[in-house]
Amino acid sequence: MKSDRREVLCIFLVWGLLLAQPSWAIAEDQTGGRLGLLESGQEAAEHDRDGVTMRVGDLLPMTDRLMRLNAIEAEPIDVRVFGGQGVHISDLPDDSWWMVEQASMLQPTPFTAPRAALSPGVAQSNSSARLSSAVFDSTGVDRSLLRQSGLVSSGFSVDRVQGEEGLAKVSTDVGSLLGKSSGALGISVQKRTPVVNDPRVRSSRIGSLAASGSHWVPARVDLDSVLSKIDSRQVGDVLIIPGPYSSMYGPGFQFVDFELARSPRFADGYQMHGQTSSDYKSNGNQIFGQQSLFVGAEDWGMRASYSHRKGGNYEAGNGQSIPASYESREFTVAYGEDLGDGRSIEFSLLRLDQTDIEFPGYVFDIDYLVTNGYSLTYTDTNATISDSIETNLWYNRTRFAGNAQSPAKREQFPFLNRINYVGTTDVDSMSTGYRQKWSWGKESDAYRFTVGQDLRFIRQELQELSSGETLGLPIPYTNRNSPIPDSYSVNPGIFTEYVEELGKKWTIRTGGRLDFAGTDILERSRNLQEIGLGVPPATYAEIMGTDEYQREFFLWSIYAAIDRKITDRLVGTFNVGYAERPPSLTDLYAAESFMLLLQNGLNNVTGDPSLDREKMIQCDLSLDYEGDFVRAGARGFYSWAFDYITFENTGVGTSAPNNQITQVSLRSVNTDFATLAGFETFMEIFPKEKLTPFVNVRYVEGTDRSRDGDFATRSGGAGAPSQKFAGLSRGFFSGIGGADSEPLPGISPLEARIGCRLRPQVINERWNLELAARVVDDQNLVAASLLESTTAGFTTWDLRGTWRPWERKGITLVSGVENFTNKNYREHLDFRSRSGSAVFQPGINFYLGGDVYY
């Protein structure tokens, strides 16, 4: 009787809530058991939320609010669970009634990540909805390391960008997506070509990244990048960790973790579906097409996708034609199978072919580039020793060749004609390894403990052959090599991470790792006897100043973080971490290679085999507020860097007619002490209304506080090995002086994105418009000793729209205008020479695209 009375009271309470909230209705679950409040207008047996059919056992996203109903009141509970995705309906206690209140926001948690305008799963036919759920929903195996470890903070400490934004923003590679997304607050991007973009986390190069458990590195740091090999339409979402706040990615100071689109599953049995996407951009006549196939059943699935991009030269705002043509083809396959008893396996393949890529402002263009990537993940969530075991294996390799002979290249660098320069480059880079981790604590537990081991092995080789003649007295040279010799890096490590929720208001996260990193040169000594462009030629040992190339580094890192739920609407997060990372193979072994690593272009870069490991302490403090009328967050950081790797100017080259500086010789060097500080912030006004103004701001300031150093390096030549002279100011031999303290090079200026979004309704909108201005300040804080130039500020305007013409069809159309004021501008990281030659970014660009599921 008591039970019956309780049910009656609950029923009346539910109906009372329905009268107050008329958009909700009672529905019974598939098993006929527990009742829940689900959105009205849907069938009683299911809840169609954003085109995703919700059933018992489905996963409620973190953006939904879960309400426990009892006879007295509706009690809100915290939906956050480990994995950072949500809570399974089947995990809820059977003695309670539940209501799912959908968050009426454009952005899911964390709040900095705007949701793609009109996600493909909304208001589709049943088959399209199931397809979208199978491909993009988070109910499957999550291969993002950060989310697996439960380290997605409830606060504003990790940036998140959804791959679905690639359609609305017509992005190319993942770097392009991060550059256009408001969610990537801590990211600035060096735009090298339309399909090669180099992301900088708080103005620092990433250097390497994790991708669904694998490990990627750039093959040549001035041409390709860690994200240029991945098409933005091939990723689920991207997480940016802007500090040393994870131990699962190897030694590093910042991390980017992206999840490749995984194999689908279909709850209703065997199905086959397709997806066709395309877009066109007027500036450069850039076209894109993609065809995808999805096939599978309840316990297995396969996704195959082929995409093709092609573009020509673009026009800057002043009408100047910028040589930036390209052609890119990418093929990906993902196959997954659930083996039963909590075990599953997932295999991914990626093949990228790029040809005829022109790099404006760089010495070399790419004739062809080939990347092959393979990864295999085995997961056992019913393990004996621990609650789960996961093993990742990967192998990826990039090879490319390029030349410096194009007529457009000679217009940018007339200096090359004066020395009759003929140059080619050939690059081969491979990364392989594994990661295995054991975890205790399930999604329903208040803790998660992880221990693991990993191994990364990298092998790289760069050959740069040059022919020409010396300045002044013209003495010819032929097929001289300025290489990164065949070399390797091996890095085994062990790691641990722990996260626990303490009551309803506190969450603690901590972790650490120990690493060994060893490097050496494998190149045969006979290939290192005539190196560089000097006459007579020098040996590799003379240029480097040593013949000891083998290095060993012992590294460690540790971090801690605290989340505090100050109120129901305000969350604070504090992070602190210490990390060490070894020099890259380029930092150690490059020998006078032509690389645009600074904006002044014709740099030749030499490494230093005696470099020390870098060390950094960093703190972040963030506040995150979600209200009915305002959503806002602010995050500040400060970093103390020791033995930070930067550059020394070891010499400059001049040429006629006015003895203009045409070349800067750079050498990698540890600076004793440097600092980086800055902030990121965002705000949305009326986030639940049809019209939502927004603003995002970021700023970084980096300072080399020991620029003078305690030695100066003289470049090496035949019979005169490179040598360090104690007591001289760094850069003494270049003749270019500098202050005791000066800004670090390559720091992007203050940037804000201001705009508004308009849509007919907040939930399940069929169309929306976004008007935004990107406001970039002057950058006057430059590394004068490295001849870095100041950059004027600018403002560009974009108008973007997304439209779903039929409510129940899987069709989405996008259109817009980028830089519609046709602003002529350049970024701070763009090439410019001392003589006035420069590369400018694209002017006005109209685009149109579409996406069809069937």
Order of alpha helices (4+ residues) and beta strands (2+ residues): alpha-beta-beta-beta-beta-beta-beta-beta-beta-beta-alpha-alpha-beta-alpha-alpha-beta-beta-beta-beta-beta-beta-beta-beta-beta-beta-beta-beta-beta-beta-beta-beta-alpha-alpha-beta-beta-beta-beta-beta-alpha-beta-beta-alpha-beta-beta-beta-beta-beta-beta-beta-beta-beta-beta-beta-beta-beta-beta
